């Protein structure tokens, strides 16, 4: 069940078919996230299925978060997540120590019925709604993010040493004399990776290859986190660290994440090293893995390294004079790796990512763009090279493990993209089996067009989401035949598993996964969809896929769990950011800003503001008094009378008209139409003017495409069951409640 704040709901089908609409009267006995069996009874005028609940198969066990209220002597909790649709009754003896108005966590004791509200008891009191950090406390419980380590995990962490001991160095290569350095952001607290580079030659005489020796040293988490230990169990349960503004919920206890496993400067640390020889053309000609002990010679920031590379005689360079030659060597290998990237045609769209700057009370001070400089790209290419070597090492040794798989667009998405490219008059398209190079070629050919933002957004939207799976089918976006995650074992559990597999291969043994719990109900839907997609990926036409053995199934379960928890972390982070942005924009009601259209739908336009990087909805009723039709091929709204069009990349001026904190929604009102809002010119002149819209990557390091998951949830959040198709229809719909209110007054 997927509830809707307006009272109706949708059944998200296990088989991936279109959602089934449930009217409000069918939602009385069910709640958001229940598992149900429904019967399709009719289709609406657009052919969408409508159903009735035939059976409630399983009640969601997830607690409900909301505010405790008292009305006419009756205690109840109004859910913070409006998709639940019903208030929860609280008996007098079940209010715990909570006071009216406080945010509480409720455990249901009686589910809803056709003629009765759900009944619950207060399980936890979070505090006042305006307390600093309350939005994070709500999100971690709303999305069931584990945020407290078990007692066994905490006790085991206390027994770990404070520094590297002599016995830990046995059978390790001593790299303490190699000037490895870390390069991270200014606000980084833990350091997964360190790098070193020097010019090198492979072979002798005329056949000698000139290139670079590149060392990527990664914190050796697997040395301290033993398989099946209490720390390992908690780490698997979390599967990833979750990042919020001003707070991180780590995958590992702080003693490991910020201490023993963090490559802090000027202390000994254990690491796993990928030692590579990179040719002048950027090809990794040879590599080897080995455990080592290292000593970080410096902690650099991206800004500092970019400044040094930009001016080797500047003030930043003078402070790090001894390490400047090494940074220049790192830049040299980066340029070589970049050649290889361009040659294989990896997708690389430039996007604008943002950073929320908060004050001490957790309120937004400003939202600023994150600029990617040469240092960011340098580290990215080094990490990509190490990840590719890891995948190749596992595949060559035929050891089971987790690959990071990113599929190309599905046939349906390919057709949508072809129609769009044709309608836009670009003169280029994609083949039946497109390569990433085709996408990159279109992006490069259209980068100077006025509607480049719109084209790049559609290219991104046609991509799939990357997952973890034991079946290797390559990484489409990065154009790699095999790819995995090796470089962040502090914050990602799949990387920890990859380290264990590599160690097992080096020891000529085999790593056995422990008995792992299956994904919880909170992730069951996503796990089922991933499993279905996985089955379709391995099934070539006319070829029956091989059945997995027990070991393969265990690795697949681990991959599904890690993929589902990765989505959960993203959703929780987006929820907090949306709440903070809504809170921020409440202080700017009535103000006007310039912005750019980032998506068009049947019910309106999503606009991102230039100055604040905040997104809101301009409903179709706010577009003026004419009939607007949604053109799916061009992804735009077009006025039938004037030909005015609103497409991705169109510049507009808006006024902030409404902020719904509970619904995480911001509404805009159109104030001024941009100069680009004219009938479409010929194919050679392009369309909308270039804007500052953005498309977010789920992980910048391996440049993964976001797919349509967040886009669909955004559309479902704002759209009603039957959205108004034009301004006149919307005006009629909104007139009735106003008249009724006047009559009551």
C-alpha positions in Angstrom: 0.0 0.0 0.0 1.1 3.5 -0.8 -1.2 6.0 0.9 -1.8 9.5 -0.4 -2.3 12.6 1.8 -5.6 13.3 0.0 -7.2 10.1 1.3 -6.9 7.7 -1.6 -4.1 5.2 -2.2 -2.1 3.1 -4.7 -1.2 -0.6 -4.6 2.4 -1.0 -5.8 2.3 -4.4 -7.5 4.9 -7.1 -6.9 5.1 -7.9 -10.6 6.1 -4.3 -11.5 2.9 -3.7 -13.5 1.2 -0.2 -13.2 -0.1 0.8 -9.8 -3.7 0.2 -8.9 -5.7 3.1 -7.6 -7.8 2.7 -4.5 -10.6 5.3 -3.7 -10.8 6.8 -0.1 -13.5 4.4 1.0 -11.2 1.4 0.3 -8.5 3.0 2.5 -10.5 2.9 5.8 -9.3 -0.5 6.9 -5.8 -0.3 5.6 -2.7 1.8 6.3 0.3 2.9 4.3 2.8 0.1 3.9 0.4 -2.7 4.6 0.6 -5.7 2.2 -2.8 -6.3 0.5 -4.4 -8.4 -2.2 -6.7 -6.4 -4.4 -9.2 -7.1 -7.2 -9.4 -4.8 -10.2 -13.0 -3.7 -10.6 -12.8 -1.0 -13.3 -10.6 1.4 -15.3 -10.9 5.1 -15.3 -11.3 7.2 -18.5 -7.5 7.1 -19.0 -7.4 3.4 -18.7 -5.8 3.3 -15.3 -6.8 0.3 -13.1 -9.0 0.9 -10.0 -9.3 -1.8 -7.3 -10.9 -3.0 -4.1 -9.2 -4.6 -1.2 -9.9 -8.3 -1.2 -7.5 -9.3 1.6 -5.1 -7.7 4.1 -2.2 -10.1 3.9 0.2 -8.4 6.3 0.2 -5.4 8.6 3.2 -3.1 8.5 5.2 -3.4 11.8 6.9 0.0 11.3 6.1 2.5 14.1 4.2 5.7 13.3 5.8 9.1 14.2 3.5 12.0 14.9 2.4 14.8 17.3 0.3 14.0 20.4 -2.9 16.0 20.5 -5.8 16.2 22.9 -9.3 16.9 21.4 -12.4 17.0 23.6 -10.6 14.9 26.2 -9.5 12.2 23.7 -5.8 11.6 23.1 -4.7 11.0 19.6 -1.5 11.1 17.4 -1.6 12.9 14.1 1.0 11.1 11.9 3.8 13.2 10.6 3.7 11.1 7.4 0.3 12.2 5.9 0.2 9.1 3.7 -1.2 7.2 6.8 -4.4 9.1 6.4 -5.9 8.4 9.8 -5.1 9.7 13.3 -4.2 7.0 15.9 -6.3 6.9 19.1 -4.2 6.6 22.3 -5.9 5.2 25.5 -5.4 7.3 28.6 -3.0 4.8 30.2 -0.9 4.5 27.1 0.4 8.1 26.8 3.6 7.4 28.7 5.2 10.7 29.9 4.3 12.5 26.7 2.8 16.0 26.7 0.4 17.5 24.2 2.2 18.9 21.2 5.3 16.7 21.5 6.6 14.4 18.8 6.2 10.7 19.7 6.7 7.2 18.3 3.5 5.1 18.3 3.2 1.3 18.2 -0.1 0.1 16.9 -2.0 -2.3 19.2 -5.2 -2.4 17.1 -5.3 -1.9 13.3 -7.9 0.2 11.6 -11.3 -1.2 10.7 -14.1 -0.2 8.4 -15.8 1.7 11.3 -13.0 2.2 13.7 -9.7 4.2 13.9 -6.4 2.5 14.7 -5.4 2.3 18.4 -1.8 2.6 19.6 0.5 3.2 22.6 3.3 5.7 22.8 6.6 3.8 22.6 9.1 6.8 22.6 9.0 10.5 23.2 11.2 12.4 20.8 10.6 16.0 22.1 9.2 19.3 20.9 8.7 19.8 17.2 11.0 22.8 17.1 13.9 21.1 18.9 17.2 21.2 16.9 17.7 18.1 14.9 14.1 16.9 15.3 13.8 16.4 11.5 16.6 13.8 11.6 15.1 12.0 14.7 11.9 11.7 12.7 13.5 10.5 9.5 15.6 7.8 11.1 12.5 6.3 12.6 10.2 7.0 9.6 12.6 5.0 7.4 13.6 2.5 10.0 17.3 3.5 9.8 19.3 1.7 12.6 20.7 4.5 14.7 21.9 2.8 17.9 24.6 0.2 18.1 23.8 -3.0 20.0 25.3 -3.4 23.5 27.4 -6.3 22.1 28.8 -4.1 19.3 29.6 -1.3 21.7 31.3 -3.7 24.2 33.4 -5.3 21.4 34.4 -1.9 20.1 35.8 -1.0 23.5 38.2 -4.0 23.4 39.8 -2.9 20.2 43.3 -1.3 20.4 43.9 2.4 20.2 46.7 2.1 17.6 48.4 -0.3 15.3 50.2 -3.0 17.3 53.4 -4.9 16.3 51.4 -8.2 15.8 49.1 -6.4 13.4 52.0 -5.7 11.0 52.9 -9.3 10.4 52.8 -10.4 6.7 52.2 -6.8 5.6 54.3 -4.6 3.2 55.8 -1.6 5.0 54.8 1.5 3.1 55.5 4.0 5.8 58.3 5.6 3.8 56.0 6.2 0.8 54.5 9.7 0.9 50.9 8.6 0.6 48.4 11.5 1.2 44.6 11.8 1.6 42.6 14.3 -0.4 39.0 15.0 0.8 36.5 17.7 1.5 37.0 20.4 4.2 34.2 18.8 6.3 35.4 15.2 6.0 35.8 13.4 9.4 36.9 9.9 8.2 39.4 9.1 5.5 39.0 5.9 3.5 41.6 6.3 0.9 45.2 7.6 0.3 47.0 8.0 -3.0 50.6 8.1 -4.3 51.9 8.4 -7.9 55.3 8.4 -9.6 56.5 8.1 -13.2 57.4 4.5 -14.1 58.6 2.3 -17.0 57.6 -1.3 -17.6 60.1 -3.4 -19.5 63.3 -2.5 -21.2 64.6 -1.4 -24.5 62.4 -0.6 -27.5 59.4 -2.5 -25.9 59.5 -0.5 -22.7 56.2 1.1 -21.7 56.3 4.5 -20.1 53.6 5.4 -17.7 52.8 5.8 -14.0 52.8 3.8 -10.9 49.6 4.6 -9.0 49.0 3.4 -5.4 45.5 3.5 -4.0 45.6 2.6 -0.3 42.2 1.8 1.4 41.6 1.4 5.1 41.7 -2.2 6.1 38.4 -2.5 7.9 38.3 -6.3 7.5 41.3 -6.7 9.8 39.3 -5.3 12.8 35.7 -6.4 11.8 35.6 -10.2 11.8 32.9 -12.1 9.9 29.9 -12.8 12.1 31.1 -10.6 15.0 28.7 -8.2 16.8 30.3 -5.3 15.0 29.8 -7.1 11.7 26.2 -7.9 12.4 25.4 -4.3 13.1 27.4 -3.1 10.1 25.4 -5.5 7.8 22.1 -4.3 9.3 23.0 -0.7 8.4 24.8 -1.6 5.1 25.8 2.0 4.7 26.5 5.2 6.5 23.6 7.8 6.3 24.5 11.4 5.7 22.4 14.3 6.9 23.2 18.0 7.2 25.3 18.3 10.3 25.0 14.7 11.3 26.2 11.3 10.1 24.8 7.9 11.2 27.9 5.7 10.7 28.0 2.1 9.6 30.8 1.4 12.1 31.3 2.5 15.7 33.3 5.8 16.0 36.4 4.1 17.4 36.7 2.5 14.0 35.2 5.0 11.6 37.1 8.0 13.0 39.9 6.2 14.7 41.6 2.9 13.9 40.2 2.7 10.3 40.6 6.3 9.4 43.8 7.2 7.5 44.6 10.2 9.7 47.8 12.1 9.0 51.0 11.1 10.7 49.9 7.9 12.4 50.4 4.2 11.3 47.3 2.6 9.8 46.6 -0.8 8.2 45.5 -0.7 4.6 44.7 -2.8 1.5 46.7 -1.5 -1.5 45.8 -1.6 -5.2 49.2 -1.1 -6.9 48.8 -0.3 -10.6 50.9 0.5 -13.6 49.0 2.9 -15.8 50.2 3.5 -19.4 50.5 7.0 -21.0 47.2 6.2 -22.7 45.4 5.6 -19.4 45.2 1.8 -19.6 45.9 -0.2 -16.4 48.5 -2.6 -17.9 49.2 -4.4 -14.6 48.0 -4.4 -11.0 48.5 -6.3 -7.7 46.8 -6.3 -4.3 48.5 -6.7 -1.0 47.9 -5.8 2.7 50.2 -3.0 4.0 50.9 -0.6 6.8 51.1 3.0 5.9 51.7 6.5 7.3 49.8 9.4 5.8 52.2 12.2 5.1 49.5 14.9 4.7 45.8 15.6 4.8 44.9 17.7 1.7 41.5 19.3 0.8 40.2 19.4 -2.7 40.3 23.2 -2.7 44.0 23.2 -1.6 45.1 20.7 -4.2 43.2 22.5 -7.0 45.0 25.8 -5.9 48.4 24.1 -6.0 47.8 22.5 -9.4 46.6 25.9 -10.7 49.7 27.7 -9.4 52.7 25.7 -8.2 54.4 29.0 -7.0 51.4 30.2 -5.0 51.0 30.5 -1.2 49.3 27.0 -1.0 52.2 25.4 -2.9 54.8 27.1 -0.7 53.3 25.5 2.4 53.5 22.0 0.9 56.7 22.4 -1.1 57.9 18.8 -0.5 54.7 17.2 -1.8 54.1 19.4 -4.9 56.0 17.1 -7.3 53.9 14.2 -6.2 50.7 16.2 -6.8 51.9 17.0 -10.3 52.5 13.3 -10.9 49.0 12.5 -9.6 47.7 15.1 -12.1 49.7 13.4 -14.8 48.1 10.0 -14.2 44.7 11.7 -14.0 45.2 13.1 -17.5 46.1 9.7 -18.8 43.1 8.0 -17.2 40.9 10.8 -18.6 42.1 9.8 -22.1 41.0 6.3 -21.5 37.6 7.5 -20.2 37.0 9.5 -23.4 38.1 6.6 -25.5 35.7 4.1 -24.0 32.8 6.7 -24.2 31.9 6.8 -20.5 28.9 9.0 -19.7 29.9 12.2 -18.0 27.3 14.9 -17.6 28.2 18.0 -15.7 25.6 18.6 -12.9 25.2 21.1 -10.1 25.2 19.5 -6.7 24.3 21.5 -3.6 25.3 21.8 0.0 23.1 22.9 2.9 24.9 25.2 5.3 23.2 25.2 8.8 23.7 27.2 11.9 24.2 25.8 15.4 20.5 25.2 15.8 20.2 23.2 12.6 18.5 25.9 10.6 19.5 26.6 7.0 21.7 29.6 6.6 22.2 29.2 2.9 22.3 26.6 0.1 25.4 26.7 -2.0 26.5 24.8 -5.1 29.3 22.3 -4.8 31.9 23.0 -7.4 33.8 20.0 -8.8 37.4 21.0 -9.5 40.4 19.1 -10.9 41.2 17.6 -7.5 37.7 16.0 -7.3 38.1 14.5 -10.7 41.7 13.3 -10.0 40.6 11.3 -6.9 37.5 10.0 -8.8 39.6 8.5 -11.6 42.0 7.0 -9.2 39.2 5.3 -7.2 37.5 4.1 -10.4 40.8 2.5 -11.5 41.1 0.6 -8.2 37.4 -0.5 -8.3 37.9 -1.9 -11.8 41.0 -3.8 -10.8 39.0 -5.2 -7.9 36.2 -6.5 -10.1 38.7 -7.9 -12.6 40.6 -9.7 -9.8 37.5 -11.3 -8.4 36.2 -12.3 -11.9 39.6 -13.7 -13.1 39.8 -15.9 -10.0 36.2 -17.0 -10.4 35.4 -16.2 -6.7 31.8 -15.2 -5.9 31.4 -11.6 -4.8 29.3 -8.5 -5.3 29.6 -6.5 -8.5 28.3 -2.9 -8.9 26.0 -3.4 -12.0 24.5 -0.6 -13.9 22.3 -1.6 -16.8 21.5 0.5 -19.9 18.0 1.9 -20.5 15.1 -0.6 -20.8 13.3 -0.9 -24.2 10.5 1.3 -22.9 12.9 4.0 -21.9 14.8 3.7 -25.1 11.6 4.3 -27.1 10.6 7.3 -25.0 14.1 8.8 -25.5 14.0 8.2 -29.3 10.6 9.9 -29.6 11.9 12.9 -27.6 15.1 13.2 -29.6 13.1 13.0 -32.8 10.5 15.6 -31.6 13.3 17.9 -30.5 14.8 17.9 -34.0 18.3 17.0 -32.7 19.2 14.8 -35.7 20.7 12.1 -33.6 19.3 9.0 -31.9 20.3 5.8 -30.2 20.5 2.3 -31.6 18.5 -0.8 -30.5 21.4 -1.8 -28.2 22.8 1.6 -27.3 26.3 2.1 -25.9 27.3 4.7 -23.3 29.3 6.4 -26.1 26.1 7.2 -28.0 24.7 9.0 -25.0 27.9 10.9 -24.5 28.0 11.8 -28.2 24.5 13.3 -28.0 25.5 15.2 -24.8 28.6 16.6 -26.4 26.8 17.5 -29.7 24.1 19.4 -27.9 26.1 21.1 -25.1 26.0 24.5 -26.8 22.3 24.4 -27.7 19.9 26.6 -25.8 17.9 23.5 -24.7 21.0 21.5 -23.6 19.7 21.3 -20.1 16.5 19.7 -21.2 18.3 17.2 -23.5 20.8 16.1 -20.8 18.0 15.7 -18.3 16.1 13.4 -20.6 19.3 11.4 -21.2 19.8 11.0 -17.5 16.2 10.0 -16.9 16.4 7.2 -19.3 19.1 5.5 -17.3 18.6 2.7 -14.7 19.7 2.6 -11.1 22.9 0.7 -10.2 22.6 -2.3 -7.9 24.8 -4.8 -6.1 24.6 -8.3 -7.5 26.8 -11.4 -7.8 26.0 -11.6 -11.5 28.3 -9.3 -13.4 26.8 -7.6 -16.4 29.0 -4.5 -16.4 28.5 -0.8 -15.7 26.8 1.0 -18.5 27.3 4.6 -17.4 31.1 4.1 -16.8 31.5 1.8 -19.8 33.3 -0.9 -17.8 32.9 -4.6 -18.4 33.2 -5.3 -14.7 33.0 -2.9 -11.8 32.7 -3.2 -8.0 33.1 -1.1 -4.9 36.4 -1.4 -3.1 37.3 2.1 -2.0 35.0 2.9 0.9 34.7 0.0 3.5 34.2 2.5 6.4 30.9 3.6 5.0 29.7 0.8 2.6 29.3 -2.9 3.6 29.7 -4.2 0.0 33.2 -2.7 0.0 34.0 -4.6 3.2 32.8 -7.9 1.5 35.0 -7.1 -1.5 38.1 -6.7 0.8 37.4 -10.1 2.4 37.1 -11.8 -0.9 40.4 -10.3 -2.2 42.1 -11.4 1.0 40.7 -14.9 0.6 42.0 -15.1 -3.0 45.5 -13.8 -1.9 45.5 -16.5 0.8 44.4 -19.1 -1.8 41.3 -19.9 0.2 37.6 -19.1 -0.2 35.4 -16.6 1.7 32.2 -18.0 3.0 29.3 -15.6 3.7 27.8 -16.1 7.2 24.1 -16.8 7.6 22.6 -13.4 6.9 19.1 -12.3 7.8 16.7 -11.6 4.9 15.7 -8.1 4.0 13.0 -6.7 6.4 9.5 -5.8 5.3 10.6 -2.2 5.1 12.7 -3.1 2.0 10.7 -6.2 0.8 9.1 -4.4 -2.1 12.3 -3.0 -3.4 14.0 -6.4 -2.9 11.3 -8.1 -4.9 11.6 -5.6 -7.7 15.4 -5.9 -7.8 15.1 -9.7 -7.8 12.7 -9.5 -10.8 15.0 -7.1 -12.7 18.0 -9.3 -12.0 16.2 -12.4 -13.4 15.3 -10.4 -16.6 18.9 -9.2 -17.0 20.5 -12.6 -17.1 17.9 -14.1 -19.4 19.2 -13.7 -22.9 16.7 -14.3 -25.7 16.4 -18.0 -26.4 18.7 -18.9 -23.5 17.5 -20.4 -20.3 19.3 -18.7 -17.3 21.2 -21.0 -15.0 19.8 -21.7 -11.6 21.8 -20.3 -8.7 23.1 -22.7 -6.1 22.8 -22.0 -2.3 26.0 -20.0 -2.3 24.9 -17.8 -5.2 21.5 -17.2 -3.6 23.3 -16.1 -0.4 25.4 -13.5 -2.3 22.3 -12.4 -4.2 20.4 -11.9 -0.9 23.4 -9.8 0.4 23.3 -7.7 -2.7 19.6 -7.1 -2.5 19.9 -6.1 1.2 22.7 -3.7 0.5 20.9 -2.2 -2.5 17.7 -1.7 -0.6 19.4 -0.1 2.4 21.3 2.2 0.0 17.9 3.4 -1.3 16.6 3.7 2.3 19.5 6.0 3.2 19.0 8.1 0.1 15.3 8.5 0.9 15.9 9.4 4.5 18.5 12.0 3.5 16.2 13.5 0.9 13.4 13.7 3.4 15.5 15.7 5.9 16.7 18.0 3.1 13.2 18.6 1.9 12.0 19.4 5.5 14.8 21.8 6.0 14.2 23.5 2.7 10.5 23.9 3.4 11.3 25.4 6.8 13.8 27.7 5.1 11.3 28.8 2.5 8.6 29.6 5.0 10.7 32.7 5.8 10.5 33.8 2.2 6.8 33.6 1.5 5.7 36.2 -1.0 9.2 36.9 -2.3 10.0 36.6 -6.0 12.9 34.7 -7.6 14.2 33.6 -11.0 14.3 29.9 -11.7 14.4 27.2 -14.3 11.9 24.4 -15.1 13.4 21.1 -14.1 10.5 18.9 -15.1 7.1 19.2 -16.7 4.0 17.0 -15.8 0.3 16.8 -16.6 -0.4 18.9 -13.5 2.2 21.6 -13.7 5.9 22.5 -13.6 8.7 21.8 -11.1 10.9 24.9 -10.9 14.4 25.2 -9.3 15.3 28.6 -8.0 18.6 30.1 -9.3 19.7 31.7 -6.0 18.6 29.0 -3.5 18.6 25.7 -5.5 15.2 24.9 -4.0 12.5 23.2 -6.0 8.8 23.8 -6.0 5.7 23.3 -8.0 3.9 25.7 -10.3 0.5 24.1 -10.6 -1.2 24.2 -14.0 -3.9 26.5 -12.6 -1.2 29.1 -12.1 -0.1 29.2 -15.7 -2.8 31.6 -17.0 -6.2 31.4 -18.4 -5.8 29.1 -21.4 -5.8 25.4 -22.1 -2.5 23.6 -21.6 -1.7 20.2 -23.0 1.1 17.9 -21.9 3.3 16.7 -24.7 4.9 13.5 -23.5 7.3 13.2 -26.4 8.8 16.7 -25.9 8.2 16.6 -22.1 6.6 20.0 -22.1 3.3 21.9 -21.5 2.0 23.8 -24.5 -0.7 26.4 -24.6 -3.2 25.6 -27.4 -4.2 29.2 -28.1 -0.8 31.0 -28.0 1.6 28.2 -28.5 3.5 29.2 -25.3 5.5 26.2 -24.1 7.0 25.3 -20.8 9.8 22.7 -21.1 12.8 21.6 -19.1 15.3 24.5 -19.2 12.7 27.2 -19.6 13.5 30.3 -17.5 10.6 31.8 -15.4 10.1 34.2 -12.6 8.0 33.0 -9.7 6.6 34.0 -6.3 6.7 31.7 -3.3 3.0 31.2 -2.6 2.7 28.3 -0.1 4.8 26.0 2.0 3.5 22.7 3.4 6.0 21.5 6.0 4.2 18.2 6.7 3.9 17.3 3.0 7.4 18.5 2.2 5.9 20.7 -0.6 6.6 24.2 -1.8 4.2 25.9 -4.2 5.1 28.7 -6.6 3.0 31.2 -8.5 4.1 32.3 -12.0 4.9 36.0 -12.0 6.7 36.5 -15.3 7.2 34.3 -18.4 10.8 33.9 -19.6 12.0 35.0 -23.0 12.2 31.4 -24.1 8.4 30.9 -23.7 7.7 31.2 -27.4 6.4 28.8 -30.0 9.1 26.2 -30.9 11.5 27.5 -33.5 13.0 25.2 -36.2 15.2 22.2 -35.3 18.4 24.1 -35.9 17.6 26.9 -33.5 16.8 24.7 -30.5 14.2 25.5 -27.9 14.3 26.8 -24.3 17.1 29.0 -23.2 19.9 27.5 -21.2 19.2 27.3 -17.4 20.7 26.2 -14.1 18.6 23.1 -13.6 20.3 20.1 -12.0 20.2 16.3 -12.0 21.6 14.6 -9.0 24.0 11.6 -9.1 23.4 8.9 -6.3 27.2 8.6 -6.0 29.5 11.0 -7.6 32.6 8.7 -7.4 31.2 6.1 -9.8 28.9 8.6 -11.6 25.8 6.5 -11.4 22.6 7.5 -13.0 19.6 8.2 -10.7 17.0 6.4 -12.7 13.4 7.5 -12.2 12.7 6.4 -8.6 12.9 9.9 -6.9 11.1 11.4 -9.9 8.2 9.1 -9.6 7.8 9.6 -5.9 8.0 13.4 -6.4 5.2 13.2 -9.0 3.1 10.9 -6.9 3.6 13.2 -3.9 2.3 16.3 -5.7 -0.3 14.8 -8.1 -3.8 13.9 -7.2 -5.7 11.0 -8.6 -7.3 13.1 -11.4 -5.1 16.3 -11.8 -6.6 19.4 -13.4 -5.7 19.6 -17.1 -5.8 23.4 -17.4 -6.3 26.6 -15.6 -10.1 26.8 -16.2 -10.7 23.3 -14.8 -8.6 24.1 -11.8 -10.3 27.3 -11.2 -13.7 25.6 -11.1 -12.4 22.9 -8.8 -11.1 25.5 -6.3 -14.2 27.7 -6.4 -16.5 25.3 -4.6 -14.7 25.1 -1.3 -14.4 28.9 -1.2 -18.1 29.3 -1.7 -18.8 26.7 1.1 -16.5 28.5 3.5 -18.2 31.9 2.8 -21.6 30.2 3.4 -20.4 28.8 6.8 -19.1 32.3 7.8 
